[in-house]
Amino acid sequence: MNGIVQPTCPHRATGFSVNMMSHTHCQGQNATMESFMYQIFLEKQDNSDTSTVSDLLHLSFLQSDLKLAKVPECLIIQLHKYGKKNKLYDWIIPSLEMDINALIRDSPRKCSDCGKLASVECKDCTPVAADEDKDVIQSFCVDCYLAKHGKKKHKITNLSVPLEVTKMFHKIAEKVDEDDIAEKTQHLYPEHRMELFSVVCIETSHYVAFVKTGSGDGEQWVFFDSMADRQGDQHGYNIPEVAHLKNFRQQMESDSLRRDMKRHDFSKYLKRLLSDAYICFYRAVKKRTSSNMDTNSQTTHA
């Protein structure tokens, strides 16, 4: 491996030896380090008891002035959680998929307001928790930035947009009506998506795991607990549990999930996942997948 950590970089990450690595760039200090694991540190900016891994990751990168130097093949995210009670949010939803384009250095992105080519990123323009459809990292074209900010003294960062993308954008903009520019230039913005394939959960000292198996129509999720039960005392043995989580994706993507969390109206498996998620494992999406799962959850003991 050829990873090197610059001591001037404020990025607090830990790691162990694997082959797939991502490059993290500290914008303000011109330092690049290689790591496959990122530990989320952030200052909470809302009173909500619920968030998502995608939102927390983007906010952590924004507050720490970090960017990924390239698209990672694998990304391991350690959530901000210590013990049973010391955590920023009571419920954290592991995003099944997330677009990390705004986290990639030199990757063109569209204006958060009008959809045209963005040229600046504003660190102080973060949406409130109720704006679930808003980008956590707000990017603007020059016109929208000036119109929205006026005399506000926000901290902005000029985006490094590839020259060929800028030229292509202006070439298209010259040929179409003003109202059609955003629609006609959508293909200029890449979609770098990561998919969740495993979550390690811990409440106090015992780890359990949620693991994705298969892909596409064959995608399934299972829950694994190596010490679900025990036979005997000192000279006994642990009995593991494997539970097939049917309809897992539909439950996680349900519009009622946040409402169900407030009422604690979901299965013991979802409750364990949403309240105790600690380490999330993501991999780059090669192509979009679909799911075809049944309902209910069945448990088998090995």
Secondary structure, 3 states (H helix, E strand, C coil): CCCCCCCCCCCCCCCCCCCCCEEEEEHHHCEEEEECEEECCCCCCCCCCEEEHHHHHHHHHHHHCEEECCCCCEEEEECCEECCCEECCCEEECCCEEECHHHECCCCCECCCCCCECCEEECCCCCCCCCCCCCCCEEECHHHHHHHHCCCCCCEEECCCCHHHHHHHHHHHCCCCHHHHHHHCHHHCCCCEEEEEEEEEECCCCEEEEEEECCHHHCEEEEEEEEEEEECCCCCEEEEEEEEECCHHHHHCCCCHHHHHHHCCCCHHHHHHHHHEEEEEEEECCCCCCCCCCCCEEEEEC
